[in-house]
Amino acid sequence: MIDELPLRTWLAVTIAVATAAMVWLLSRDGQAGLAALAGGAALVVIIATIPEEQAAAHDEAPAPSHELPAAAIVEAVAEPVLVLRGGRVALANVAARTLLGAHIVGEDARVAIRHPGAAAHLAEGVTQPVDLVGIGALDQRWEMRAAPIGENARLVQLVDRTGQHAAEKMRVDFVANASHELRTPLASILGYVETLADEAGDDPGLRKRFLAIVFDEARRMERLVEDLMSLSRIEAEKFRELRAAVDLAVLAQEACDTLTTTHGDRGADIRLDIAEQLPPVTGDPVQLSQLIHNLIGNAMKYGRAGTPVEVSLWTQAQNVCLRVADQGDGIPPEHLPRLTERFYRVDPGRSRSIGGTGLGLAIVKHVVERHRGRLDIASTVGVGTRVTVTLPTPTPKPLS
């Protein structure tokens, strides 16, 4: 029976007895020795009750593995990723299969991506990023990155740069358009000033006419600079919290009063209709006032003389709605999606002749976006145009 005891039990008994003897020899205290022996006996009992199979299993259990398969890692990446072995596609995540096709696994990488720039890049083994245009769609732009990940293996990643390129193009176009818009009146001013400096300045009638043109061009530059500064301020304050309670009825009345006195006969065509008990909106009063001025001013410019410019304010659900309608030539439907682009004009010659800067509706759009509203433009050729702005009212706080 004793021979059947496991080795680990014999070891526990030996350690317990040796410990008790050592305690007695050092302290010459019989009670301390007995206490040490009792503790050792308890340890022996605990060890003896553990099944040998369980102890062996614990000793032989492998360390937990935290490694994930490469395929799972590649699939978790949101952008298109390929793993190449020997120049062929060994792995492709769902984004890559969606972009290039489900058949690419097993194909030559140069055939799978199908782009001259990519083929040369992969053939030469270059690790520098390369720009690719036209993969997936004609206007899509990608940045391809490739890096070795082992013997005869490479990781290829495609990063979508379409949005970044569009933003950069917009910035370049904006600078070019702003420069052109400023250069045109400036060139006119310089030309007339040079003419006035010569003999033409001696003629009172000619001098008066030229000075009037110079004044008009200078005012045109002033309006353009003011609009550019307004647009810049609105964009800079885009994420600043809006806190003021703004009464749109007061702003609309003030705008109509101002435009009535500054636009001669056309100012008499304004018709203002404000619903009763109009709730305030949370916003920037300066920006909202500019929005109202821009919309009414546009309607006065492009509506036919003698026809009404209708300005309406009313509530709808939890929103305040502002509508400005004119009776003019209207806008063809193909132009409507681009009306809020900077410097976009349906008729550039007419717009410039009546003092338009090409930024009025762009400013309106940015103001509406900052106030979390909605802008709708509807127009019928030969009938007129209606612009509607919907702004949310503050949500009442629940009573605690």
C-alpha positions in Angstrom: 0.0 0.0 0.0 2.9 2.3 0.9 4.6 1.5 -2.4 1.5 2.7 -4.2 1.8 6.3 -2.8 2.8 8.7 -5.6 6.3 10.2 -5.5 4.9 13.7 -5.0 3.3 12.5 -1.7 6.6 11.0 -0.4 8.3 14.3 -1.2 5.7 16.3 0.7 6.0 14.0 3.8 9.8 14.3 3.7 9.7 18.1 3.5 7.1 18.3 6.3 9.2 16.2 8.7 12.4 18.0 7.9 10.8 21.3 8.5 9.4 20.3 11.9 12.8 18.9 12.9 14.6 22.1 11.9 12.2 24.2 13.8 12.7 22.1 17.0 16.5 22.2 16.7 16.6 25.9 16.2 14.1 26.8 18.9 14.3 23.9 21.3 10.5 24.5 21.5 8.5 21.3 21.3 5.2 23.2 20.7 6.7 25.1 17.7 8.0 21.8 16.3 4.6 20.1 16.7 2.9 23.2 15.0 5.3 22.9 12.0 4.7 19.2 11.8 0.9 19.8 11.8 1.1 22.3 9.0 3.3 19.9 7.0 0.7 17.2 7.5 -2.1 19.4 6.2 0.0 20.1 3.1 0.5 16.4 2.6 -3.2 15.8 2.8 -4.0 18.6 0.2 -1.3 17.3 -2.2 -2.5 13.7 -1.8 -6.1 14.6 -2.7 -5.2 16.1 -6.0 -5.7 13.5 -8.8 -2.4 12.6 -10.4 -4.0 13.0 -13.9 -5.0 16.6 -13.1 -1.6 17.5 -11.8 0.1 16.0 -14.9 -2.3 17.8 -17.1 -1.5 21.0 -15.4 2.2 20.4 -15.8 1.9 19.5 -19.4 -0.6 22.2 -20.5 0.9 24.3 -23.2 1.1 28.1 -22.8 -2.0 29.9 -24.3 -1.3 31.1 -27.8 -2.2 34.7 -28.7 -1.2 34.5 -32.4 -3.9 35.1 -35.0 -3.9 33.7 -38.5 -2.6 36.1 -41.2 -5.9 35.8 -43.2 -7.9 37.1 -40.2 -5.6 40.0 -39.8 -5.8 41.0 -43.5 -9.6 40.7 -43.5 -9.8 43.0 -40.5 -8.2 45.9 -42.5 -10.8 48.3 -44.0 -8.7 49.3 -47.0 -7.8 46.9 -49.9 -4.8 44.7 -48.8 -3.1 42.0 -50.8 -0.4 39.5 -49.7 1.8 38.4 -52.6 4.0 35.3 -52.8 6.2 34.8 -55.7 4.5 37.7 -57.5 1.0 36.1 -57.2 -1.9 37.1 -54.9 -1.9 34.7 -52.0 -4.4 36.6 -49.8 -6.8 39.4 -50.6 -9.2 40.9 -48.0 -12.8 41.7 -48.8 -12.1 45.4 -49.7 -9.5 44.2 -52.3 -11.8 41.6 -53.7 -14.6 44.2 -54.0 -12.4 46.7 -55.7 -10.5 44.3 -58.0 -12.8 41.3 -58.3 -13.1 38.0 -56.4 -11.0 36.2 -59.0 -7.7 37.9 -58.1 -6.6 35.3 -55.5 -4.0 33.2 -57.3 -3.5 35.6 -60.2 -0.3 37.4 -61.1 -0.4 40.7 -59.1 0.3 42.8 -62.2 -2.8 41.2 -63.9 -4.9 41.5 -60.7 -4.3 45.3 -60.3 -4.3 46.0 -64.0 -2.5 49.4 -64.0 0.8 50.2 -65.8 2.1 52.1 -62.8 1.3 49.3 -60.5 2.9 46.7 -62.8 6.2 48.6 -63.1 6.2 49.3 -59.4 5.7 45.6 -58.4 8.1 44.3 -61.1 11.0 46.6 -59.8 10.3 45.8 -56.2 10.1 49.5 -55.2 8.9 50.3 -51.7 8.1 54.0 -52.3 4.4 54.8 -52.6 3.0 55.2 -56.1 -0.2 57.1 -57.2 -2.7 55.2 -59.3 -5.6 56.8 -61.1 -8.6 55.0 -62.6 -8.8 51.8 -60.5 -12.5 51.1 -59.7 -13.7 54.3 -61.4 -12.2 56.8 -63.7 -12.0 59.6 -61.1 -10.8 57.4 -58.2 -7.2 58.0 -57.0 -5.2 55.5 -55.0 -1.8 55.4 -53.3 -0.2 51.9 -53.5 2.3 50.9 -50.9 4.3 47.7 -51.0 6.6 46.3 -48.4 8.4 42.9 -47.9 7.0 40.8 -45.1 9.2 37.7 -45.4 11.1 35.5 -47.9 9.6 36.0 -51.4 6.5 37.7 -49.8 5.1 41.3 -50.0 2.2 43.2 -48.5 0.4 45.6 -50.8 -2.0 48.2 -49.5 -4.2 50.5 -51.5 -5.1 53.8 -49.8 -8.0 55.8 -51.2 -6.9 59.4 -51.9 -9.9 60.5 -53.9 -11.3 62.8 -51.3 -7.9 64.3 -50.5 -7.3 65.0 -54.2 -10.8 66.6 -54.6 -10.2 68.9 -51.6 -6.8 69.9 -52.9 -8.3 70.6 -56.4 -11.0 72.7 -54.8 -8.4 74.7 -52.9 -6.4 75.3 -56.0 -9.5 76.2 -58.1 -10.6 78.6 -55.3 -7.3 80.4 -55.2 -7.2 80.7 -59.0 -10.8 81.9 -59.2 -10.3 84.5 -56.4 -7.2 85.7 -58.2 -9.0 86.1 -61.5 -12.0 87.8 -59.9 -9.7 90.3 -58.2 -7.4 90.8 -61.2 -10.2 91.7 -63.6 -11.5 94.9 -61.8 -7.9 95.8 -60.8 -6.8 95.7 -64.4 -9.8 97.9 -65.3 -8.9 100.4 -62.5 -5.3 100.6 -63.6 -6.2 101.2 -67.2 -8.6 104.0 -66.5 -6.2 105.7 -64.1 -3.4 105.6 -66.7 -5.8 107.1 -69.2 -6.8 109.8 -66.8 -3.2 110.6 -66.2 -2.8 111.5 -69.9 -4.6 114.1 -71.9 -8.0 112.4 -71.3 -8.0 113.8 -67.8 -8.3 117.3 -69.1 -11.9 116.7 -70.4 -14.3 117.1 -67.5 -17.0 114.9 -69.0 -14.6 112.1 -69.8 -12.9 112.4 -66.4 -16.2 112.1 -64.6 -17.2 109.0 -66.6 -13.9 107.3 -66.1 -13.9 108.1 -62.4 -17.3 106.6 -62.0 -16.1 103.4 -63.7 -13.1 103.3 -61.4 -15.4 103.8 -58.4 -17.6 100.9 -59.5 -14.7 98.5 -60.1 -13.3 99.5 -56.7 -16.6 98.7 -55.0 -16.7 95.4 -56.9 -13.3 94.5 -55.4 -14.5 95.6 -52.0 -17.6 93.4 -52.2 -15.5 90.4 -53.3 -12.9 90.9 -50.5 -15.8 91.2 -47.9 -17.4 88.0 -49.2 -14.0 86.2 -49.1 -13.5 87.3 -45.5 -17.0 86.3 -44.6 -16.5 82.9 -46.1 -13.2 82.5 -44.2 -14.8 83.5 -40.9 -17.7 81.1 -41.3 -15.4 78.2 -42.1 -13.1 79.1 -39.2 -16.1 79.1 -36.8 -17.6 76.0 -38.2 -17.2 73.9 -35.0 -17.7 76.7 -32.5 -20.8 76.2 -30.4 -23.9 78.3 -31.2 -25.6 79.7 -28.1 -27.5 82.9 -28.9 -31.3 82.8 -29.3 -32.0 84.5 -32.6 -35.3 86.0 -33.7 -35.4 85.5 -37.5 -38.5 87.7 -37.8 -36.5 90.7 -36.5 -33.5 89.9 -38.8 -35.8 89.6 -41.8 -37.6 92.8 -41.0 -34.3 94.7 -40.7 -33.0 93.2 -43.9 -36.1 94.2 -45.8 -36.0 97.7 -44.4 -32.4 98.1 -45.4 -32.8 96.8 -48.9 -36.0 98.8 -49.5 -34.1 102.0 -48.9 -30.9 101.1 -50.8 -32.3 99.5 -54.0 -34.5 102.2 -55.3 -37.7 101.1 -57.1 -36.8 97.4 -56.8 -36.9 97.7 -53.0 -40.6 98.5 -53.2 -41.2 95.0 -54.7 -40.3 93.2 -51.4 -43.3 91.4 -49.8 -42.7 90.2 -46.2 -45.0 87.5 -44.6 -44.1 86.4 -41.1 -46.2 83.9 -39.2 -47.3 84.6 -35.6 -45.5 83.3 -32.6 -42.3 82.4 -34.5 -39.9 80.6 -32.1 -36.3 81.7 -31.9 -33.5 79.6 -33.3 -30.1 79.0 -31.8 -27.4 80.5 -33.9 -25.1 83.4 -34.9 -27.1 86.5 -35.5 -24.5 88.1 -37.8 -24.3 85.1 -40.1 -28.0 84.6 -40.2 -28.5 88.3 -41.1 -26.0 87.9 -43.9 -27.8 84.8 -45.1 -31.1 86.7 -45.3 -29.5 89.7 -47.1 -27.9 87.4 -49.6 -31.1 85.5 -50.5 -33.2 88.7 -50.8 -30.5 90.5 -52.7 -30.2 87.6 -55.2 -33.9 87.6 -55.7 -33.9 91.3 -56.4 -31.0 91.1 -58.8 -32.3 88.1 -60.9 -36.1 88.6 -60.6 -37.8 90.8 -63.3 -38.2 94.4 -62.4 -41.7 95.2 -61.1 -42.4 91.6 -60.0 -42.7 90.8 -56.3 -39.9 89.4 -54.1 -41.7 87.2 -51.6 -40.1 86.6 -48.2 -41.9 84.2 -45.9 -41.2 82.9 -42.4 -43.2 80.1 -40.8 -42.9 77.1 -38.4 -42.9 73.5 -39.5 -42.6 70.7 -36.9 -39.6 71.7 -34.7 -38.2 74.0 -37.4 -38.4 77.6 -38.6 -38.6 77.9 -42.4 -37.4 80.9 -44.5 -38.4 81.1 -48.1 -37.4 83.8 -50.7 -39.1 83.6 -54.1 -38.6 85.7 -57.2 -40.3 85.9 -60.6 -37.5 85.8 -63.0 -36.0 83.8 -65.9 -35.4 80.8 -63.7 -32.5 78.4 -63.7 -32.1 75.4 -65.9 -32.1 72.1 -63.9 -28.5 71.1 -64.9 -27.2 74.2 -63.0 -29.0 73.6 -59.8 -26.6 71.1 -58.2 -23.7 73.5 -58.6 -25.2 76.8 -57.5 -23.6 76.7 -54.1 -20.1 76.2 -55.5 -17.7 79.1 -55.0 -17.6 81.4 -58.1 -20.1 79.3 -60.0 -22.4 81.4 -62.2 -25.1 80.4 -64.6 -24.5 83.5 -66.7 -21.1 85.0 -65.8 -21.5 88.1 -67.9 -24.9 89.0 -66.4 -23.8 88.2 -62.9 -20.7 90.5 -63.1 -22.7 93.3 -64.7 -25.2 93.4 -61.8 -22.4 93.2 -59.1 -22.5 89.6 -58.2 -19.3 88.1 -56.7 -20.2 84.4 -57.2 -20.0 83.7 -53.5 -23.4 84.6 -52.2 -25.0 81.2 -52.3 -21.7 79.6 -51.1 -21.9 81.7 -48.0 -25.6 80.8 -47.5 -24.7 77.1 -47.8 -21.9 77.3 -45.2 -24.1 79.3 -42.8 -26.9 76.7 -43.1 -24.5 73.8 -42.5 -23.0 75.5 -39.4 -26.6 75.9 -38.1 -27.4 72.2 -38.8 -30.1 73.3 -41.2 -31.2 72.4 -44.8 -31.0 74.4 -48.0 -33.4 73.7 -50.9 -33.3 75.5 -54.2 -36.1 75.0 -56.7 -36.5 76.8 -60.0 -38.6 76.8 -63.2 -37.3 78.3 -66.4 -39.4 81.3 -67.3 -41.2 81.3 -63.9 -38.7 82.0 -61.2 -36.7 80.6 -58.3 -37.5 79.6 -54.7 -34.9 79.2 -52.1 -35.9 77.6 -48.8 -33.8 77.4 -45.6 -35.0 75.2 -42.7 -33.4 75.8 -39.3 -34.0 73.7 -36.2 -35.4 75.3 -33.0 -33.9 74.4 -29.6 -35.2 71.2 -28.2 -36.9 71.8 -24.8 -35.1 70.2 -21.9 -37.1 67.6 -19.9 -38.2 68.6 -16.5 -36.2 66.9 -13.8 
